Amino acid sequence: MRWIGIDPGLRITGFGVIDVEGQKLTYVASGTIESGDPAKGLPERLGALYTGIKEVIDTYQPQAAAIEEVFLNVNPRSTLMLGQARGAVIAALVAAKLPVDEFSALRVKQSIVGTGRAAKPQVQEMVKRLLRLSRAPGADASDALGVAICAAHHAHIPKAISSALATKKRSK
């Protein structure tokens, strides 16, 4: 299964694409999409994010998507702007008919590092190790790869539970 993970931001949105086969994770691609000059209007910048995500989807053909949830910021305006950027990205994912899972930053960090309070360099290092990369991607791309890895880990949970329940029923 091919996953795309997204770390949304109005200025810079990170993306990461991985293949998952059983427990094996394979790096495919990662990078960032910039919304352009902050002097441009908000609609143009949101359009740039939508178009950028659409191009990534067209290039790498993921089968499922995961995106980081909005966290509450001290500045309400910043939170609103992030929510709008996230909405543009989700619209591109849904337009491509991808199922979209959402994860909090805390859940992603717990899944990757083992603690929800992990710092960005810790996430980058663990993404590097989990995907067997020679060097860690940039912070936004690493966060997006972390979202994809988290989604892949969580996708296995319902299957594992179903399998365990089926085995238990057969043994009775």
N, CA and C atoms as an extended XYZ file, in Angstrom:
516
Properties=species:S:1:pos:R:3:atomname:S:1:resname:S:1:resid:I:1 pbc="F F F"
N         0.855       -1.183        0.000 N   MET     1
C         0.000        0.000        0.000 CA  MET     1
C         0.891        1.233        0.000 C   MET     1
N         0.536        2.215       -0.778 N   ARG     2
C         1.303        3.462       -0.840 CA  ARG     2
C         0.538        4.560       -0.098 C   ARG     2
N         1.223        5.161        0.870 N   TRP     3
C         0.665        6.234        1.695 CA  TRP     3
C         1.332        7.557        1.365 C   TRP     3
N         0.555        8.632        1.415 N   ILE     4
C         1.100        9.981        1.403 CA  ILE     4
C         0.755       10.601        2.747 C   ILE     4
N         1.761       11.163        3.382 N   GLY     5
C         1.564       11.877        4.641 CA  GLY     5
C         1.759       13.357        4.387 C   GLY     5
N         0.983       14.173        5.078 N   ILE     6
C         1.024       15.617        4.879 CA  ILE     6
C         1.190       16.329        6.217 C   ILE     6
N         2.158       17.251        6.249 N   ASP     7
C         2.334       18.168        7.373 CA  ASP     7
C         1.924       19.547        6.849 C   ASP     7
N         0.663       19.960        7.101 N   PRO     8
C         0.161       21.175        6.468 CA  PRO     8
C         0.709       22.448        7.092 C   PRO     8
N         0.879       23.437        6.245 N   GLY     9
C         1.274       24.767        6.674 CA  GLY     9
C         0.912       25.746        5.583 C   GLY     9
N         0.615       26.975        5.928 N   LEU    10
C         0.252       27.936        4.894 CA  LEU    10
C         1.477       28.339        4.079 C   LEU    10
N         2.597       28.537        4.726 N   ARG    11
C         3.803       28.941        4.001 CA  ARG    11
C         4.469       27.743        3.349 C   ARG    11
N         4.667       26.678        4.130 N   ILE    12
C         5.322       25.460        3.634 CA  ILE    12
C         4.516       24.253        4.099 C   ILE    12
N         4.165       23.388        3.156 N   THR    13
C         3.488       22.130        3.459 CA  THR    13
C         4.431       20.995        3.101 C   THR    13
N         4.682       20.116        4.063 N   GLY    14
C         5.547       18.971        3.813 CA  GLY    14
C         4.742       17.787        3.320 C   GLY    14
N         5.375       16.971        2.469 N   PHE    15
C         4.736       15.732        2.033 CA  PHE    15
C         5.761       14.608        2.106 C   PHE    15
N         5.264       13.401        2.340 N   GLY    16
C         6.117       12.216        2.373 CA  GLY    16
C         5.335       11.039        1.828 C   GLY    16
N         5.975       10.266        0.977 N   VAL    17
C         5.323        9.113        0.358 CA  VAL    17
C         6.115        7.861        0.717 C   VAL    17
N         5.419        6.845        1.216 N   ILE    18
C         6.057        5.576        1.575 CA  ILE    18
C         5.238        4.413        1.024 C   ILE    18
N         5.908        3.311        0.806 N   ASP    19
C         5.242        2.057        0.477 CA  ASP    19
C         5.288        1.184        1.720 C   ASP    19
N         4.207        0.453        1.945 N   VAL    20
C         4.103       -0.427        3.106 CA  VAL    20
C         3.732       -1.811        2.619 C   VAL    20
N         4.568       -2.774        2.982 N   GLU    21
C         4.286       -4.175        2.666 CA  GLU    21
C         4.500       -4.967        3.944 C   GLU    21
N         3.397       -5.387        4.556 N   GLY    22
C         3.497       -6.037        5.863 CA  GLY    22
C         4.050       -5.029        6.861 C   GLY    22
N         5.157       -5.386        7.491 N   GLN    23
C         5.812       -4.485        8.448 CA  GLN    23
C         6.921       -3.659        7.805 C   GLN    23
N         7.196       -3.911        6.532 N   LYS    24
C         8.294       -3.229        5.842 CA  LYS    24
C         7.843       -1.873        5.300 C   LYS    24
N         8.590       -0.835        5.669 N   LEU    25
C         8.343        0.517        5.192 CA  LEU    25
C         9.441        0.886        4.202 C   LEU    25
N         9.055        1.432        3.045 N   THR    26
C        10.023        1.829        2.030 CA  THR    26
C         9.789        3.276        1.638 C   THR    26
N        10.842        4.063        1.706 N   TYR    27
C        10.788        5.468        1.297 CA  TYR    27
C        10.574        5.560       -0.208 C   TYR    27
N         9.664        6.438       -0.625 N   VAL    28
C         9.432        6.697       -2.043 CA  VAL    28
C         9.872        8.119       -2.392 C   VAL    28
N         9.354        9.104       -1.665 N   ALA    29
C         9.680       10.503       -1.951 CA  ALA    29
C         9.256       11.389       -0.792 C   ALA    29
N         9.822       12.571       -0.744 N   SER    30
C         9.383       13.574        0.224 CA  SER    30
C         9.835       14.937       -0.261 C   SER    30
N         9.231       15.958        0.307 N   GLY    31
C         9.599       17.315       -0.069 CA  GLY    31
C         8.638       18.313        0.537 C   GLY    31
N         8.679       19.511       -0.016 N   THR    32
C         7.801       20.572        0.466 CA  THR    32
C         7.139       21.285       -0.707 C   THR    32
N         6.020       21.871       -0.402 N   ILE    33
C         5.293       22.701       -1.350 CA  ILE    33
C         5.177       24.075       -0.706 C   ILE    33
N         5.637       25.084       -1.405 N   GLU    34
C         5.547       26.445       -0.882 CA  GLU    34
C         4.377       27.161       -1.529 C   GLU    34
N         3.660       27.926       -0.729 N   SER    35
C         2.460       28.600       -1.228 CA  SER    35
C         2.775       29.893       -1.957 C   SER    35
N         4.022       30.285       -1.946 N   GLY    36
C         4.403       31.489       -2.681 CA  GLY    36
C         4.573       32.694       -1.779 C   GLY    36
N         4.743       33.802       -2.405 N   ASP    37
C         5.005       35.076       -1.746 CA  ASP    37
C         3.864       35.434       -0.790 C   ASP    37
N         4.194       35.666        0.483 N   PRO    38
C         3.156       36.044        1.453 CA  PRO    38
C         2.399       37.322        1.061 C   PRO    38
N         2.972       38.122        0.174 N   ALA    39
C         2.287       39.336       -0.283 CA  ALA    39
C         1.108       39.002       -1.208 C   ALA    39
N         1.123       37.782       -1.765 N   LYS    40
C         0.000       37.357       -2.609 CA  LYS    40
C        -1.232       37.181       -1.735 C   LYS    40
N        -2.373       37.185       -2.347 N   GLY    41
C        -3.613       36.989       -1.606 CA  GLY    41
C        -3.746       35.557       -1.110 C   GLY    41
N        -4.534       35.394       -0.067 N   LEU    42
C        -4.766       34.068        0.513 CA  LEU    42
C        -5.332       33.075       -0.505 C   LEU    42
N        -6.324       33.456       -1.316 N   PRO    43
C        -6.842       32.491       -2.290 CA  PRO    43
C        -5.761       31.952       -3.232 C   PRO    43
N        -4.853       32.812       -3.695 N   GLU    44
C        -3.755       32.358       -4.571 CA  GLU    44
C        -2.856       31.367       -3.856 C   GLU    44
N        -2.548       31.659       -2.618 N   ARG    45
C        -1.654       30.782       -1.855 CA  ARG    45
C        -2.304       29.430       -1.589 C   ARG    45
N        -3.607       29.429       -1.254 N   LEU    46
C        -4.322       28.169       -1.045 CA  LEU    46
C        -4.401       27.384       -2.354 C   LEU    46
N        -4.595       28.091       -3.452 N   GLY    47
C        -4.611       27.451       -4.768 CA  GLY    47
C        -3.278       26.804       -5.096 C   GLY    47
N        -2.177       27.441       -4.699 N   ALA    48
C        -0.842       26.879       -4.933 CA  ALA    48
C        -0.666       25.583       -4.141 C   ALA    48
N        -1.174       25.544       -2.917 N   LEU    49
C        -1.081       24.320       -2.114 CA  LEU    49
C        -1.917       23.202       -2.740 C   LEU    49
N        -3.125       23.534       -3.151 N   TYR    50
C        -4.012       22.558       -3.786 CA  TYR    50
C        -3.333       21.972       -5.030 C   TYR    50
N        -2.828       22.841       -5.889 N   THR    51
C        -2.178       22.410       -7.129 CA  THR    51
C        -0.929       21.585       -6.836 C   THR    51
N        -0.142       22.017       -5.849 N   GLY    52
C         1.074       21.283       -5.495 CA  GLY    52
C         0.781       19.877       -5.007 C   GLY    52
N        -0.209       19.734       -4.145 N   ILE    53
C        -0.588       18.405       -3.645 CA  ILE    53
C        -1.127       17.550       -4.784 C   ILE    53
N        -1.915       18.152       -5.647 N   LYS    54
C        -2.454       17.419       -6.807 CA  LYS    54
C        -1.315       16.884       -7.685 C   LYS    54
N        -0.280       17.678       -7.902 N   GLU    55
C         0.874       17.240       -8.696 CA  GLU    55
C         1.610       16.079       -8.021 C   GLU    55
N         1.764       16.156       -6.701 N   VAL    56
C         2.419       15.069       -5.965 CA  VAL    56
C         1.590       13.787       -6.094 C   VAL    56
N         0.289       13.907       -5.952 N   ILE    57
C        -0.603       12.741       -6.083 CA  ILE    57
C        -0.491       12.147       -7.484 C   ILE    57
N        -0.536       13.002       -8.491 N   ASP    58
C        -0.428       12.528       -9.879 CA  ASP    58
C         0.904       11.832      -10.136 C   ASP    58
N         1.970       12.329       -9.537 N   THR    59
C         3.310       11.764       -9.742 CA  THR    59
C         3.486       10.425       -9.036 C   THR    59
N         3.064       10.340       -7.774 N   TYR    60
C         3.380        9.161       -6.956 CA  TYR    60
C         2.211        8.192       -6.766 C   TYR    60
N         1.007        8.556       -7.145 N   GLN    61
C        -0.153        7.665       -7.123 CA  GLN    61
C        -0.375        6.943       -5.783 C   GLN    61
N        -0.471        7.688       -4.672 N   PRO    62
C        -0.750        7.015       -3.392 CA  PRO    62
C        -2.141        6.405       -3.388 C   PRO    62
N        -2.323        5.421       -2.501 N   GLN    63
C        -3.621        4.751       -2.360 CA  GLN    63
C        -4.387        5.246       -1.144 C   GLN    63
N        -3.682        5.904       -0.233 N   ALA    64
C        -4.310        6.428        0.982 CA  ALA    64
C        -3.508        7.631        1.458 C   ALA    64
N        -4.153        8.469        2.247 N   ALA    65
C        -3.514        9.692        2.721 CA  ALA    65
C        -3.739        9.879        4.213 C   ALA    65
N        -2.800       10.593        4.817 N   ALA    66
C        -2.927       10.953        6.228 CA  ALA    66
C        -2.411       12.382        6.380 C   ALA    66
N        -3.048       13.123        7.242 N   ILE    67
C        -2.690       14.525        7.445 CA  ILE    67
C        -2.679       14.826        8.939 C   ILE    67
N        -1.772       15.714        9.316 N   GLU    68
C        -1.700       16.112       10.715 CA  GLU    68
C        -2.854       17.052       11.029 C   GLU    68
N        -3.472       16.852       12.192 N   GLU    69
C        -4.569       17.711       12.632 CA  GLU    69
C        -4.039       19.083       13.020 C   GLU    69
N        -4.930       20.060       13.024 N   VAL    70
C        -4.585       21.414       13.442 CA  VAL    70
C        -4.404       21.419       14.952 C   VAL    70
N        -3.358       22.075       15.400 N   PHE    71
C        -3.185       22.268       16.836 CA  PHE    71
C        -3.617       23.691       17.164 C   PHE    71
N        -4.071       23.904       18.376 N   LEU    72
C        -4.490       25.244       18.769 CA  LEU    72
C        -3.266       26.088       19.060 C   LEU    72
N        -3.200       27.208       18.376 N   ASN    73
C        -2.090       28.125       18.495 CA  ASN    73
C        -2.475       29.243       19.459 C   ASN    73
N        -1.494       29.907       19.995 N   VAL    74
C        -1.765       31.046       20.877 CA  VAL    74
C        -2.464       32.147       20.082 C   VAL    74
N        -2.077       32.279       18.810 N   ASN    75
C        -2.636       33.306       17.947 CA  ASN    75
C        -3.810       32.722       17.145 C   ASN    75
N        -5.036       33.168       17.421 N   PRO    76
C        -6.196       32.617       16.711 CA  PRO    76
C        -6.112       32.802       15.195 C   PRO    76
N        -5.548       33.904       14.742 N   ARG    77
C        -5.423       34.153       13.304 CA  ARG    77
C        -4.528       33.094       12.658 C   ARG    77
N        -3.415       32.751       13.319 N   SER    78
C        -2.513       31.721       12.791 CA  SER    78
C        -3.208       30.370       12.716 C   SER    78
N        -4.001       30.052       13.735 N   THR    79
C        -4.748       28.790       13.747 CA  THR    79
C        -5.743       28.752       12.596 C   THR    79
N        -6.429       29.846       12.374 N   LEU    80
C        -7.389       29.927       11.280 CA  LEU    80
C        -6.691       29.766        9.928 C   LEU    80
N        -5.560       30.423        9.745 N   MET    81
C        -4.815       30.332        8.482 CA  MET    81
C        -4.331       28.896        8.246 C   MET    81
N        -3.835       28.258        9.293 N   LEU    82
C        -3.395       26.866        9.175 CA  LEU    82
C        -4.573       25.965        8.809 C   LEU    82
N        -5.716       26.223        9.416 N   GLY    83
C        -6.913       25.443        9.096 CA  GLY    83
C        -7.324       25.596        7.640 C   GLY    83
N        -7.176       26.790        7.100 N   GLN    84
C        -7.516       27.008        5.695 CA  GLN    84
C        -6.531       26.284        4.778 C   GLN    84
N        -5.246       26.315        5.125 N   ALA    85
C        -4.245       25.588        4.333 CA  ALA    85
C        -4.544       24.091        4.381 C   ALA    85
N        -4.862       23.618        5.555 N   ARG    86
C        -5.191       22.202        5.728 CA  ARG    86
C        -6.422       21.834        4.896 C   ARG    86
N        -7.400       22.721        4.860 N   GLY    87
C        -8.597       22.490        4.065 CA  GLY    87
C        -8.292       22.383        2.577 C   GLY    87
N        -7.405       23.229        2.076 N   ALA    88
C        -7.026       23.176        0.660 CA  ALA    88
C        -6.347       21.842        0.345 C   ALA    88
N        -5.500       21.386        1.252 N   VAL    89
C        -4.801       20.115        1.055 CA  VAL    89
C        -5.796       18.951        1.097 C   VAL    89
N        -6.689       18.958        2.086 N   ILE    90
C        -7.689       17.889        2.188 CA  ILE    90
C        -8.575       17.876        0.939 C   ILE    90
N        -8.924       19.041        0.427 N   ALA    91
C        -9.741       19.105       -0.788 CA  ALA    91
C        -9.026       18.423       -1.953 C   ALA    91
N        -7.720       18.629       -2.083 N   ALA    92
C        -6.959       17.976       -3.156 CA  ALA    92
C        -6.930       16.465       -2.965 C   ALA    92
N        -6.769       16.014       -1.717 N   LEU    93
C        -6.739       14.578       -1.430 CA  LEU    93
C        -8.095       13.935       -1.734 C   LEU    93
N        -9.159       14.580       -1.312 N   VAL    94
C       -10.503       14.046       -1.527 CA  VAL    94
C       -10.870       14.092       -3.014 C   VAL    94
N       -10.455       15.149       -3.710 N   ALA    95
C       -10.718       15.245       -5.152 CA  ALA    95
C       -10.057       14.089       -5.902 C   ALA    95
N        -8.929       13.602       -5.357 N   ALA    96
C        -8.236       12.456       -5.956 CA  ALA    96
C        -8.832       11.129       -5.475 C   ALA    96
N        -9.919       11.205       -4.709 N   LYS    97
C       -10.644       10.029       -4.191 CA  LYS    97
C        -9.787        9.159       -3.258 C   LYS    97
N        -8.919        9.820       -2.498 N   LEU    98
C        -8.100        9.099       -1.522 CA  LEU    98
C        -8.805        9.076       -0.166 C   LEU    98
N        -8.768        7.943        0.526 N   PRO    99
C        -9.235        7.946        1.913 CA  PRO    99
C        -8.237        8.753        2.742 C   PRO    99
N        -8.743        9.571        3.655 N   VAL   100
C        -7.883       10.459        4.435 CA  VAL   100
C        -8.034       10.160        5.920 C   VAL   100
N        -6.913        9.828        6.569 N   ASP   101
C        -6.880        9.672        8.024 CA  ASP   101
C        -6.252       10.925        8.619 C   ASP   101
N        -6.632       11.258        9.845 N   GLU   102
C        -6.106       12.435       10.521 CA  GLU   102
C        -5.497       12.018       11.852 C   GLU   102
N        -4.329       12.585       12.150 N   PHE   103
C        -3.627       12.260       13.386 CA  PHE   103
C        -3.105       13.529       14.035 C   PHE   103
N        -3.172       13.561       15.357 N   SER   104
C        -2.611       14.702       16.082 CA  SER   104
C        -1.091       14.603       16.064 C   SER   104
N        -0.434       15.727       16.260 N   ALA   105
C         1.030       15.739       16.334 CA  ALA   105
C         1.498       14.840       17.478 C   ALA   105
N         0.770       14.852       18.577 N   LEU   106
C         1.095       14.006       19.724 CA  LEU   106
C         1.083       12.529       19.331 C   LEU   106
N         0.050       12.091       18.621 N   ARG   107
C        -0.072       10.695       18.198 CA  ARG   107
C         1.058       10.320       17.241 C   ARG   107
N         1.386       11.225       16.315 N   VAL   108
C         2.465       10.953       15.355 CA  VAL   108
C         3.781       10.774       16.104 C   VAL   108
N         4.079       11.689       17.019 N   LYS   109
C         5.336       11.608       17.766 CA  LYS   109
C         5.391       10.348       18.625 C   LYS   109
N         4.270        9.967       19.243 N   GLN   110
C         4.230        8.733       20.028 CA  GLN   110
C         4.507        7.528       19.140 C   GLN   110
N         3.940        7.531       17.967 N   SER   111
C         4.093        6.415       17.037 CA  SER   111
C         5.520        6.296       16.513 C   SER   111
N         6.171        7.416       16.289 N   ILE   112
C         7.508        7.420       15.684 CA  ILE   112
C         8.614        7.324       16.729 C   ILE   112
N         8.518        8.144       17.760 N   VAL   113
C         9.598        8.256       18.750 CA  VAL   113
C         9.298        7.515       20.044 C   VAL   113
N         8.003        7.366       20.369 N   GLY   114
C         7.636        6.704       21.617 CA  GLY   114
C         7.175        7.672       22.680 C   GLY   114
N         7.296        8.979       22.414 N   THR   115
C         6.813        9.990       23.341 CA  THR   115
C         6.186       11.131       22.550 C   THR   115
N         5.077       11.633       23.041 N   GLY   116
C         4.379       12.725       22.375 CA  GLY   116
C         5.057       14.066       22.524 C   GLY   116
N         6.069       14.122       23.361 N   ARG   117
C         6.784       15.387       23.606 CA  ARG   117
C         8.123       15.437       22.866 C   ARG   117
N         8.307       14.585       21.873 N   ALA   118
C         9.571       14.528       21.132 CA  ALA   118
C         9.824       15.836       20.381 C   ALA   118
N        11.099       16.200       20.296 N   ALA   119
C        11.507       17.389       19.543 CA  ALA   119
C        11.663       17.027       18.065 C   ALA   119
N        11.624       18.037       17.207 N   LYS   120
C        11.738       17.805       15.764 CA  LYS   120
C        12.984       16.995       15.382 C   LYS   120
N        14.155       17.290       15.967 N   PRO   121
C        15.333       16.490       15.599 CA  PRO   121
C        15.181       14.999       15.945 C   PRO   121
N        14.458       14.690       17.014 N   GLN   122
C        14.208       13.288       17.373 CA  GLN   122
C        13.319       12.618       16.326 C   GLN   122
N        12.290       13.336       15.874 N   VAL   123
C        11.405       12.801       14.831 CA  VAL   123
C        12.217       12.575       13.558 C   VAL   123
N        13.037       13.551       13.190 N   GLN   124
C        13.849       13.418       11.984 CA  GLN   124
C        14.764       12.195       12.063 C   GLN   124
N        15.392       11.989       13.193 N   GLU   125
C        16.311       10.856       13.351 CA  GLU   125
C        15.572        9.522       13.272 C   GLU   125
N        14.418        9.437       13.910 N   MET   126
C        13.675        8.175       13.875 CA  MET   126
C        13.102        7.893       12.492 C   MET   126
N        12.654        8.924       11.781 N   VAL   127
C        12.180        8.739       10.401 CA  VAL   127
C        13.329        8.213        9.557 C   VAL   127
N        14.506        8.805        9.729 N   LYS   128
C        15.704        8.354        9.007 CA  LYS   128
C        15.972        6.876        9.282 C   LYS   128
N        15.899        6.476       10.543 N   ARG   129
C        16.175        5.080       10.912 CA  ARG   129
C        15.083        4.119       10.418 C   ARG   129
N        13.819        4.504       10.614 N   LEU   130
C        12.716        3.624       10.219 CA  LEU   130
C        12.680        3.385        8.713 C   LEU   130
N        13.073        4.399        7.939 N   LEU   131
C        13.048        4.275        6.483 CA  LEU   131
C        14.426        3.945        5.893 C   LEU   131
N        15.403        3.714        6.784 N   ARG   132
C        16.757        3.344        6.370 CA  ARG   132
C        17.339        4.335        5.353 C   ARG   132
N        17.284        5.624        5.702 N   LEU   133
C        17.807        6.677        4.837 CA  LEU   133
C        19.229        7.034        5.245 C   LEU   133
N        20.008        7.509        4.313 N   SER   134
C        21.391        7.888        4.629 CA  SER   134
C        21.441        9.195        5.412 C   SER   134
N        20.447       10.049        5.233 N   ARG   135
C        20.355       11.283        6.028 CA  ARG   135
C        18.892       11.645        6.223 C   ARG   135
N        18.650       12.422        7.253 N   ALA   136
C        17.270       12.804        7.580 CA  ALA   136
C        16.786       13.880        6.608 C   ALA   136
N        15.544       13.761        6.140 N   PRO   137
C        14.957       14.834        5.325 CA  PRO   137
C        14.777       16.092        6.169 C   PRO   137
N        14.471       17.204        5.546 N   GLY   138
C        14.194       18.443        6.269 CA  GLY   138
C        13.044       18.263        7.240 C   GLY   138
N        12.871       19.233        8.124 N   ALA   139
C        11.880       19.122        9.201 CA  ALA   139
C        10.456       18.907        8.681 C   ALA   139
N        10.021       19.689        7.696 N   ASP   140
C         8.640       19.563        7.203 CA  ASP   140
C         8.428       18.228        6.487 C   ASP   140
N         9.404       17.811        5.686 N   ALA   141
C         9.299       16.521        4.988 CA  ALA   141
C         9.354       15.369        5.983 C   ALA   141
N        10.216       15.463        7.007 N   SER   142
C        10.287       14.418        8.037 CA  SER   142
C         8.975       14.305        8.798 C   SER   142
N         8.384       15.447        9.126 N   ASP   143
C         7.096       15.419        9.828 CA  ASP   143
C         6.040       14.729        8.962 C   ASP   143
N         6.043       15.029        7.663 N   ALA   144
C         5.068       14.408        6.756 CA  ALA   144
C         5.312       12.904        6.636 C   ALA   144
N         6.577       12.498        6.543 N   LEU   145
C         6.886       11.066        6.507 CA  LEU   145
C         6.446       10.408        7.814 C   LEU   145
N         6.620       11.117        8.928 N   GLY   146
C         6.158       10.610       10.219 CA  GLY   146
C         4.659       10.387       10.238 C   GLY   146
N         3.899       11.291        9.614 N   VAL   147
C         2.445       11.137        9.531 CA  VAL   147
C         2.108        9.885        8.717 C   VAL   147
N         2.821        9.680        7.601 N   ALA   148
C         2.571        8.491        6.769 CA  ALA   148
C         2.913        7.211        7.528 C   ALA   148
N         4.024        7.215        8.255 N   ILE   149
C         4.425        6.033        9.042 CA  ILE   149
C         3.393        5.755       10.131 C   ILE   149
N         2.954        6.792       10.810 N   CYS   150
C         1.933        6.653       11.858 CA  CYS   150
C         0.667        6.033       11.267 C   CYS   150
N         0.248        6.529       10.116 N   ALA   151
C        -0.959        5.999        9.467 CA  ALA   151
C        -0.782        4.539        9.101 C   ALA   151
N         0.394        4.193        8.576 N   ALA   152
C         0.664        2.798        8.202 CA  ALA   152
C         0.606        1.895        9.433 C   ALA   152
N         1.185        2.342       10.545 N   HIS   153
C         1.146        1.560       11.785 CA  HIS   153
C        -0.287        1.376       12.264 C   HIS   153
N        -1.069        2.430       12.228 N   HIS   154
C        -2.446        2.356       12.712 CA  HIS   154
C        -3.354        1.571       11.769 C   HIS   154
N        -3.023        1.522       10.504 N   ALA   155
C        -3.830        0.756        9.545 CA  ALA   155
C        -3.754       -0.735        9.841 C   ALA   155
N        -2.635       -1.189       10.426 N   HIS   156
C        -2.464       -2.608       10.737 CA  HIS   156
C        -3.238       -3.039       11.974 C   HIS   156
N        -3.583       -2.113       12.835 N   ILE   157
C        -4.223       -2.458       14.105 CA  ILE   157
C        -5.564       -3.163       13.904 C   ILE   157
N        -6.505       -2.629       13.100 N   PRO   158
C        -7.780       -3.352       12.925 CA  PRO   158
C        -7.585       -4.748       12.330 C   PRO   158
N        -6.638       -4.900       11.398 N   LYS   159
C        -6.376       -6.213       10.803 CA  LYS   159
C        -5.843       -7.180       11.858 C   LYS   159
N        -4.935       -6.692       12.694 N   ALA   160
C        -4.353       -7.541       13.739 CA  ALA   160
C        -5.420       -7.972       14.740 C   ALA   160
N        -6.317       -7.065       15.097 N   ILE   161
C        -7.390       -7.393       16.042 CA  ILE   161
C        -8.319       -8.431       15.422 C   ILE   161
N        -8.708       -8.213       14.157 N   SER   162
C        -9.590       -9.166       13.462 CA  SER   162
C        -8.948      -10.541       13.379 C   SER   162
N        -7.675      -10.571       13.065 N   SER   163
C        -6.951      -11.840       12.963 CA  SER   163
C        -6.897      -12.547       14.314 C   SER   163
N        -6.603      -11.784       15.370 N   ALA   164
C        -6.535      -12.371       16.714 CA  ALA   164
C        -7.894      -12.905       17.149 C   ALA   164
N        -8.950      -12.170       16.853 N   LEU   165
C       -10.292      -12.621       17.216 CA  LEU   165
C       -10.676      -13.872       16.436 C   LEU   165
N       -10.337      -13.926       15.153 N   ALA   166
C       -10.635      -15.096       14.334 CA  ALA   166
C        -9.890      -16.327       14.854 C   ALA   166
N        -8.632      -16.139       15.245 N   THR   167
C        -7.834      -17.240       15.786 CA  THR   167
C        -8.434      -17.722       17.103 C   THR   167
N        -8.874      -16.799       17.941 N   LYS   168
C        -9.474      -17.147       19.234 CA  LYS   168
C       -10.757      -17.945       19.031 C   LYS   168
N       -11.590      -17.535       18.066 N   LYS   169
C       -12.849      -18.241       17.792 CA  LYS   169
C       -12.576      -19.654       17.290 C   LYS   169
N       -11.562      -19.819       16.426 N   ARG   170
C       -11.242      -21.137       15.889 CA  ARG   170
C       -10.722      -22.074       16.972 C   ARG   170
N       -10.044      -21.548       17.982 N   SER   171
C        -9.466      -22.393       19.026 CA  SER   171
C       -10.500      -22.833       20.063 C   SER   171
N       -11.682      -22.243       20.052 N   LYS   172
C       -12.733      -22.627       21.028 CA  LYS   172
C       -13.479      -23.846       20.603 C   LYS   172
